[in-house]
Every structure is written in structure tokens, then in C-alpha cells.
Amino acid sequence: MKIAQNLFAGLLTSTFLAGAAFADSHATHPVTGQALASDQTFTYRLLDDIPSFDPQVLEDVDGSAIARDLFEGLMNQDTDGNLIPGVATGFTTNDDKTVYTFTLRPEAVWSNGEQVTAGDFVYAWKRAVDPELASPYSWFMELMSIENAKEIIAGEKPLDDLGVTAIDDQTLEVRLTASLSYFPQMVTQATTFPVLQSVVEAHGSDWTKPENIIGNGAFKLVEYVPGERVVRERNETYWDNANTILDKTIALVINDENQAYTRYLAGELDRTEVPSGQYPALKAEFPDEAVSFPRLCNYYYTFNLSDSGPEAFKDVRVRQALALAVDRKIITEKVLAGGQPEAYTFTPGATAGFEIPEVEIATMSQSDRDMKAKELLAEAGYDASNPLSFDVLFNTSEAHNKVAVAMSQMWKQKLGVQVNLANQEWKTFLETRGNQDFQLARGAWCGDYNEASTFLDLLTGPSGYNDGKYSNPKVDELMIEARSSNDPQPLYKEVEEILASEMPVIPIYHYAGVYMLDTDLGGWPVDNVQQRWYSRQLYKIAE
């Protein structure tokens, strides 16, 4: 899932087991026993506006967090990242894990009172692969190995051939073309959430406006001011409303991280990102509020290797030289200073079941990397009389700007490279990068599920988010083989080694959640490396 910023932090994990009237100041949390605040409102900062609230259209981390409030999929995650029931009470599968059957709870209803049915999921999933909608996440449905998804997306088969069937209102059958043991994890991703056909057809592209939207999640969208705020309030019709404590969640769009921090100190925000480079000082000053923890996300720069990309980047020696010359330790320890680990592979070490392979670039000292970088760039024909020059694109953010400036200075000082920096607001940036209208661009990805393929599949030919258009048939072959392998780790290791050799992207660091989090906010899922947070898990503690 695309990520616009370092959006993660936490404090206390818990789940709710019994219903109660939580709204008054005398109520206590049913598990922790903490006294609850009378005002159950959570306010947090967004870096950018949300491009869409439509589950089958949205493509970013922040939009997905909002979608998890407004809609509910088959399965959810608890605060540790474990699968728990959502609309489905559970599922069964055949021996080779190619057919999954989900049983839906009869008490799940839409916010207009209509029952949520298996047909609502069938409609949504067909919508996700419909070439007419052209969902930016249609490739994910293909990645899920749903029968005929690939052919439908390509326009070769009709929508009704998709391998998903409503056996009855409470039974959904999904047929796969490959054995996927981690398939249930994939249905926590927003693209798979149900939508109500009558509402979509009645309002068209306006169906997600506050006055039109009908959801089945624990919260409703009540206000949206583009570029300013997104407000959602508790949905009284939600099947588990009795165990929801929070009444309202407000997301404020604040582009400047230092301004956001100032507003946090003023008590206007319950959560914001720690400004880059300030974590050590803020942790010392506010030990109970400044937090850092591992995240299932990577931060990288991608080369435009398509026909529209610069000729220089077609030379692997140029790509290797630029990757070698980046001193990641300076970026992680001096520029960011939030506990982010350096990255020499694409897949984060926090990924379940993944062992980071020892690629050559990671075993070298930085001085050796710099020396090798100079040799490679000279071999490629670039020197003081013929300097390498290119543009670097990133989305607007003080932290992204600092990283880009640091890298450009490293390249200039070590290699004599001339770099032009450009930034764009999030929605425009996504369009520019997706249209290959760039030379070198920032990228970041948060896992849609906790398995290495959620990262490595991005760099395969069919991937909808292979924005650099890197193509290697061997990588594609290995990733297809990994889907049905009982032990995919050796295959992932080989893919990472190919990527480290061909360097279609420059891994910079793997994410940490670096937040200022108010001590009166409870329930943040610190131990969930995917950070699949839900407002219904949160609560405000009486001060």
C-alpha cells in the first residue's frame, strides 16, 4: 500500500470483551479498568488530502485507515496483528487451499439498516477487477490468485467469470488458481471491502460524499472538507457497536510537520509524527509520549526504466553507482534519527518468516562503496567533463525533502552528479509517477499482508505499482513459483539478490513508527507491524 509519510506510533494495546455505556466520565475500560474521559474524540494529523474514500479506488495508507472505519471486510486484525473475525465469523478451506468459504454473520448491517450479504462482496470484488472502473488496485485481485481475475482485468473474460460466488446470503465461496496459505490475510486489505450496489449505482462517482455514503463499518463519514479535515462518527448500526468506546475521529490535514508538532503541544492533536531528526531530544523530554517501533514498510527511490526514462538509467553501472554512494547511516541516524534501520534489500526485516539475505552492498564499508561507485560511474562514461544529471521527484513533506537533499549532496560531493529536486502534492505525485513522467522518484510501500511477496511482487512485470517499469522474467518466474511453495524463503532470497545486482530501485531504509502520542489515548496497536488500526479499538483515558 502506498504511503505518503511516516504515519505510525502507539502506546497501549487492548481489546474490548463486554459492552457498556462508556460515554460518561465515571465509566471504566472493561479490560484495563482505566477511567474513561467524558469526551471520546480522537484527533490526528494527515500530511495530505485523501484522494478517495472508495474501497475499490483508494490506494494509500491513510485512505485505507479511514476505509477500515467506514467499511468492514471479511476479516480484521487485532492489536497484535492477528486475524480476527470481521463480517465473516470464520472460514474453511479445501486441502490444497484453493477454495475458501467464508461464513458471514447475520447481524452485520449497512448504516441504512440493510443486511450485509455475500452478494455485496461479490459485487465489490467484480467492481475491483472491472476494466471500466480501472481500479489502481486491480492488480491486487490478480495477486490474490482469484480465478479469472487476470483475464477479466485484461478484458478477455466477462465479470461474471470471476471466481467468487454467493452460495447464499451468508456464504461466500472464493476459488483460486494457486494455493495460497496467506489468502485470509489478504482480505483485510481495503480493496476487498464490500460496497452497497444500490448506493454506487444511484450516485455514481458522488456515492462517497458524506450525504450519500452508506457503509458497514464502526464509523460513518459525517464531514469532509477537502484539504482540511475528515470527520467520522460512531455508527450505531454496527454489529459490535456495544464494544466501541470512541465516539468521533477527526483527521486534520497539516502539510508542515513542525506546525503539526506545535499544534500537538497546544493540545489540538492526540497523535502526530515526530519531526525528522528530533526523536532523541523529544524522547528525552517526553519519554511517555515520543515512541518508535518497527513498521512493515520500506522507503526507496525508483528509477524510470521505461522508454520515457533517461538513457543513463538503462546502464546498470549508473544505477549501482548511485545506490552505493548513498550513506544510509547518515540518513537514518542524522537526518531522521527515529530508529529506522538502514535498507540494502527491498523487503523489511520485520516481515513474518523472512530472513534478510546478505547481499554484497550490505557487507561493504561506506568508503568501499564510495570507491566502487566512482569506478562504476567512470566506466559508464561520466566525469567532470560529462557529468551525470537528472531530476529527483518526491511528494511534499519536510522529511522527504531532507532525505532528497541529503542524497543529492552525497551524489554531488562523491560523484559530481548534478541533481534537480522537485516536489508535488500527494495526488499529483501519484499520477506523475504512475504515468512514468519522472526520472528518479521516491517510493514507499507498506505491506498489504505480512509476507514477503507483498513487497517483492511490486517489482514484477504485472504489478500495477511497478512505476519504474522494471522487467525481469526470472523475477516474475520466481515470484509465481513462490506462491505455491511450502518454503518460499530461498526463492525470495534469489529475488533479493537479483534486485541488489540490477538495482531497479535504491532501498534507503525500513520504516519505524515515530510518533508523538498523547498519554490519554489508549488502544494504539504498537505490536501490529502492519499498523492496521481501527477507531473502534481506541479510547480516551480520563486525565
Secondary structure as GFF3:
##gff-version 3
##sequence-region A 1 543
A	DSSP	beta_strand	41	46	.	.	.	ID=ss1
A	DSSP	alpha_helix	61	70	.	.	.	ID=ss2
A	DSSP	beta_strand	75	77	.	.	.	ID=ss3
A	DSSP	beta_strand	83	85	.	.	.	ID=ss4
A	DSSP	beta_strand	88	93	.	.	.	ID=ss5
A	DSSP	beta_strand	99	104	.	.	.	ID=ss6
A	DSSP	alpha_helix	118	129	.	.	.	ID=ss7
A	DSSP	alpha_helix	138	143	.	.	.	ID=ss8
A	DSSP	alpha_helix	149	153	.	.	.	ID=ss9
A	DSSP	three_ten_helix	159	161	.	.	.	ID=ss10
A	DSSP	beta_strand	164	168	.	.	.	ID=ss11
A	DSSP	beta_strand	171	175	.	.	.	ID=ss12
A	DSSP	alpha_helix	183	186	.	.	.	ID=ss13
A	DSSP	three_ten_helix	190	192	.	.	.	ID=ss14
A	DSSP	alpha_helix	197	203	.	.	.	ID=ss15
A	DSSP	three_ten_helix	204	206	.	.	.	ID=ss16
A	DSSP	beta_strand	219	225	.	.	.	ID=ss17
A	DSSP	beta_strand	229	234	.	.	.	ID=ss18
A	DSSP	three_ten_helix	241	243	.	.	.	ID=ss19
A	DSSP	beta_strand	248	253	.	.	.	ID=ss20
A	DSSP	alpha_helix	257	265	.	.	.	ID=ss21
A	DSSP	beta_strand	271	273	.	.	.	ID=ss22
A	DSSP	alpha_helix	279	285	.	.	.	ID=ss23
A	DSSP	beta_strand	290	303	.	.	.	ID=ss24
A	DSSP	three_ten_helix	311	314	.	.	.	ID=ss25
A	DSSP	alpha_helix	316	325	.	.	.	ID=ss26
A	DSSP	alpha_helix	328	330	.	.	.	ID=ss27
A	DSSP	pi_helix	331	336	.	.	.	ID=ss28
A	DSSP	alpha_helix	360	363	.	.	.	ID=ss29
A	DSSP	alpha_helix	366	379	.	.	.	ID=ss30
A	DSSP	beta_strand	389	395	.	.	.	ID=ss31
A	DSSP	alpha_helix	398	415	.	.	.	ID=ss32
A	DSSP	beta_strand	418	424	.	.	.	ID=ss33
A	DSSP	alpha_helix	426	434	.	.	.	ID=ss34
A	DSSP	beta_strand	440	446	.	.	.	ID=ss35
A	DSSP	alpha_helix	453	456	.	.	.	ID=ss36
A	DSSP	three_ten_helix	457	459	.	.	.	ID=ss37
A	DSSP	alpha_helix	473	483	.	.	.	ID=ss38
A	DSSP	alpha_helix	489	502	.	.	.	ID=ss39
A	DSSP	beta_strand	505	517	.	.	.	ID=ss40
A	DSSP	beta_strand	521	522	.	.	.	ID=ss41
A	DSSP	three_ten_helix	535	537	.	.	.	ID=ss42
A	DSSP	beta_strand	539	540	.	.	.	ID=ss43
###
